[in-house]
Amino acid sequence: VCTRPYLDYALHVMYELDKGKTLEELTKDANGRHRETEFALFTAIREYNDEEMVKSKCRICIDAAMRSTVAFDGVENFDRRLVVTNIMGTAHAQFGNMLVLAAVYNCNIEWLKELVPREKLQGLLRRTIAFIRRLQQASNVAVSDILILEAIDRTLFPESDG
């Protein structure tokens, strides 16, 4: 979570600045309003980190997202009740990790894209869907998360059967 702003910066800001856009332009929301927090954060990242440091933080972020998701390997086959504090929050966090990994895999920045191998993403995505599916009876959010992850799976891997 601490390194995720660096990944956001690399995905949406770093190379756009090189193309002549300004931070002011890049930190507006969908309605054109200035996002002060992002502006301050990205200003600090730009001023206090070189490109290699940003890349290093992105690698840490991606690795952490993958490791966090792998921590639940085998849970989808667990035949008894899983006892975890705030399992719904945990499952939704895994959903967020998958969104991050899918965004990196689908980006046009080669050094980032290489950090999320196709087979690894596909496996993590399907395991995460199976994990969250166990919770769908208890949460409408889980149902929405599953639908979104399944749509991502179909979009990124159309030739595979999910």
C-alpha positions as CSV (number, residue, x, y, z in Angstrom):
1,V,0.0,0.0,0.0
2,C,2.9,2.4,0.8
3,T,4.4,1.9,-2.7
4,R,1.2,2.0,-4.6
5,P,1.4,5.8,-5.2
6,Y,4.7,5.2,-7.1
7,L,2.9,2.7,-9.4
8,D,0.1,5.2,-9.9
9,Y,2.7,7.8,-10.8
10,A,4.5,5.5,-13.2
11,L,1.3,4.4,-14.9
12,H,-0.4,7.7,-15.2
13,V,2.0,10.6,-14.8
14,M,5.7,9.9,-15.3
15,Y,5.8,9.5,-19.1
16,E,3.0,12.0,-19.6
17,L,5.2,14.7,-18.0
18,D,7.9,13.7,-20.6
19,K,5.3,14.4,-23.3
20,G,4.9,18.0,-22.1
21,K,1.8,17.6,-19.9
22,T,1.8,19.3,-16.5
23,L,1.0,17.9,-13.1
24,E,-1.9,20.2,-12.9
25,E,-3.4,18.6,-16.0
26,L,-2.7,15.1,-14.9
27,T,-4.2,15.5,-11.4
28,K,-7.7,16.5,-12.4
29,D,-10.6,14.2,-11.7
30,A,-13.1,13.1,-14.4
31,N,-15.0,16.3,-13.8
32,G,-12.0,18.5,-14.3
33,R,-11.5,19.3,-10.6
34,H,-8.1,19.6,-9.2
35,R,-7.1,16.7,-6.9
36,E,-4.9,18.4,-4.3
37,T,-3.7,15.3,-2.6
38,E,-2.5,13.6,-5.8
39,F,-0.9,16.8,-6.9
40,A,1.1,17.1,-3.7
41,L,2.0,13.4,-3.7
42,F,3.1,13.3,-7.3
43,T,5.1,16.5,-6.8
44,A,7.0,14.9,-4.0
45,I,7.6,11.7,-5.9
46,R,8.9,13.7,-8.9
47,E,11.1,16.0,-6.8
48,Y,12.6,13.4,-4.4
49,N,12.9,10.3,-6.6
50,D,14.8,9.6,-9.8
51,E,13.4,7.2,-12.4
52,E,15.3,4.2,-11.0
53,M,13.9,4.8,-7.5
54,V,10.3,5.0,-8.9
55,K,10.9,1.8,-10.9
56,S,12.2,0.1,-7.7
57,K,9.2,1.1,-5.7
58,C,6.9,-0.1,-8.5
59,R,8.6,-3.5,-8.4
60,I,8.1,-3.7,-4.7
61,C,4.4,-2.8,-5.1
62,I,3.8,-5.4,-7.8
63,D,5.6,-8.1,-5.9
64,A,3.7,-7.3,-2.7
65,A,0.3,-7.5,-4.6
66,M,1.3,-10.9,-6.0
67,R,2.5,-12.2,-2.7
68,S,-0.6,-11.0,-0.9
69,T,-2.8,-12.8,-3.4
70,V,-0.7,-16.0,-3.2
71,A,-1.1,-16.0,0.6
72,F,-4.6,-17.3,0.0
73,D,-3.6,-20.2,-2.3
74,G,-5.5,-23.3,-1.4
75,V,-8.2,-21.4,0.5
76,E,-10.7,-22.0,-2.3
77,N,-10.5,-25.7,-1.7
78,F,-10.8,-25.4,2.1
79,D,-13.8,-27.5,3.1
80,R,-14.5,-25.8,6.5
81,R,-15.4,-22.3,7.6
82,L,-12.5,-19.9,7.2
83,V,-11.8,-17.9,10.3
84,V,-10.2,-14.6,9.4
85,T,-10.8,-11.2,10.9
86,N,-12.8,-9.1,8.4
87,I,-12.8,-11.7,5.7
88,M,-14.9,-9.4,3.4
89,G,-12.4,-6.6,3.7
90,T,-9.6,-9.1,3.1
91,A,-11.3,-10.5,0.0
92,H,-12.0,-7.0,-1.3
93,A,-8.3,-6.1,-0.8
94,Q,-7.4,-9.1,-3.0
95,F,-9.9,-7.7,-5.6
96,G,-8.0,-4.4,-5.4
97,N,-4.6,-6.2,-5.9
98,M,-6.0,-7.9,-9.0
99,L,-7.1,-4.6,-10.4
100,V,-3.6,-3.2,-9.9
101,L,-2.0,-6.3,-11.5
102,A,-4.4,-6.3,-14.5
103,A,-3.7,-2.6,-15.0
104,V,0.0,-3.2,-15.1
105,Y,-0.3,-6.2,-17.4
106,N,-2.5,-4.2,-19.8
107,C,-0.4,-1.0,-19.8
108,N,1.8,0.3,-22.6
109,I,4.9,0.7,-20.5
110,E,7.2,-2.2,-21.4
111,W,9.3,-2.4,-18.2
112,L,6.2,-2.4,-16.1
113,K,4.3,-4.9,-18.2
114,E,7.2,-7.4,-18.0
115,L,6.7,-7.5,-14.2
116,V,3.4,-9.2,-14.5
117,P,3.7,-12.4,-16.6
118,R,0.6,-13.6,-18.4
119,E,0.4,-17.0,-16.9
120,K,1.0,-15.6,-13.4
121,L,-1.7,-13.0,-13.8
122,Q,-4.2,-15.5,-15.2
123,G,-3.6,-18.0,-12.4
124,L,-3.9,-15.3,-9.7
125,L,-7.0,-13.9,-11.3
126,R,-8.8,-17.2,-11.4
127,R,-7.7,-18.2,-7.9
128,T,-8.9,-14.8,-6.6
129,I,-12.3,-15.3,-8.3
130,A,-12.7,-18.7,-6.7
131,F,-11.7,-17.3,-3.3
132,I,-14.2,-14.4,-3.5
133,R,-16.9,-16.7,-4.9
134,R,-17.0,-18.5,-1.6
135,L,-18.2,-15.3,0.0
136,Q,-20.8,-14.2,-2.5
137,Q,-23.8,-15.4,-0.5
138,A,-22.8,-13.0,2.3
139,S,-21.9,-9.9,0.3
140,N,-23.2,-7.9,-2.6
141,V,-19.8,-6.4,-2.9
142,A,-18.3,-9.9,-3.4
143,V,-20.8,-10.5,-6.2
144,S,-19.8,-7.2,-7.9
145,D,-16.1,-8.0,-7.4
146,I,-16.5,-11.4,-9.1
147,L,-18.4,-9.9,-12.0
148,I,-15.7,-7.3,-12.6
149,L,-12.8,-9.8,-12.2
150,E,-14.6,-12.2,-14.6
151,A,-15.0,-9.4,-17.2
152,I,-11.2,-8.6,-16.8
153,D,-10.5,-12.3,-17.3
154,R,-12.6,-12.5,-20.5
155,T,-11.0,-9.3,-21.8
156,L,-7.4,-10.1,-21.1
157,F,-7.6,-13.8,-21.9
158,P,-10.4,-14.2,-24.5
159,E,-8.9,-17.4,-26.0
160,S,-8.8,-19.2,-22.7
161,D,-11.7,-21.0,-21.0
162,G,-12.2,-19.6,-17.5
